[in-house]
């Protein structure tokens, strides 16, 4: 975005969400474990559930996107966690 361009409320909310929420979700800590897989961050909570989050998929499509999705599914299946 260049100087003078207006930011919509939706764009501002998404930027704030990306900065404040997605970063914390993908941080490891006492509440769970976190790792990264390409453009995605993955978080799991011991004995509970898992979450995959991302800001963008970096142009993944077709077979590469299918493989990315399968890796997320397989990761949480190995942990025995339902995931979103």
C-alpha positions in Angstrom: 0.0 0.0 0.0 1.4 3.4 -0.9 1.1 6.6 1.0 -2.3 8.2 0.6 -4.2 5.0 0.0 -7.1 4.4 2.3 -7.3 1.3 4.4 -10.8 -0.2 4.7 -12.1 -1.2 8.1 -12.0 -4.8 7.0 -8.4 -4.6 6.0 -7.5 -2.9 9.3 -9.3 -5.6 11.3 -7.6 -8.4 9.3 -4.1 -6.8 9.8 -4.8 -6.5 13.5 -6.0 -10.1 13.7 -2.9 -11.3 11.8 -0.6 -9.4 14.1 -2.2 -10.0 17.5 -3.9 -13.3 17.3 -2.2 -15.5 14.7 1.2 -14.8 16.2 0.1 -15.9 19.6 -1.6 -19.0 18.4 1.6 -20.2 16.8 3.8 -19.5 19.8 4.9 -22.5 21.8 4.4 -22.3 25.5 3.0 -24.0 28.6 -0.4 -24.2 27.0 0.8 -26.3 24.1 3.2 -26.9 21.3 3.7 -25.0 18.0 5.5 -25.5 14.8 5.5 -24.3 11.2 4.9 -26.0 7.9 5.6 -23.7 5.0 3.1 -20.8 5.2 1.2 -22.3 8.1 1.6 -22.3 11.8 0.3 -25.3 13.7 -0.7 -25.3 17.4 -1.7 -28.2 19.5 -3.0 -28.3 23.1 -2.1 -31.4 25.1 -4.9 -33.9 25.0 -7.3 -31.5 23.4 -7.2 -30.2 19.8 -5.1 -28.7 17.1 -5.2 -25.7 14.8 -3.6 -24.8 11.5 -3.5 -21.0 10.7 -2.0 -18.9 8.0 -2.1 -15.4 6.5 -1.8 -16.7 3.0 -0.8 -19.8 1.2 2.0 -18.3 -0.9 0.6 -19.4 -4.2 0.0 -23.0 -3.4 -2.5 -24.7 -5.7 -3.2 -27.9 -7.4 -1.2 -30.9 -6.3 1.0 -28.8 -4.0 -2.1 -27.5 -2.1 -3.5 -31.0 -1.8 -0.2 -32.2 -0.3 -0.1 -29.3 2.1 -3.6 -30.1 3.3 -2.8 -33.8 3.6 0.3 -32.9 5.8 -1.9 -30.9 8.2 -4.4 -33.7 8.5 -1.6 -36.3 8.9 0.2 -34.2 11.5 -2.8 -33.9 13.8 -3.8 -37.5 13.2 -0.4 -38.7 14.4 -1.0 -36.6 17.6 -4.5 -38.0 18.0 -6.0 -34.6 18.0 -9.1 -33.3 16.2 -8.1 -30.1 14.4 -9.4 -27.1 12.5 
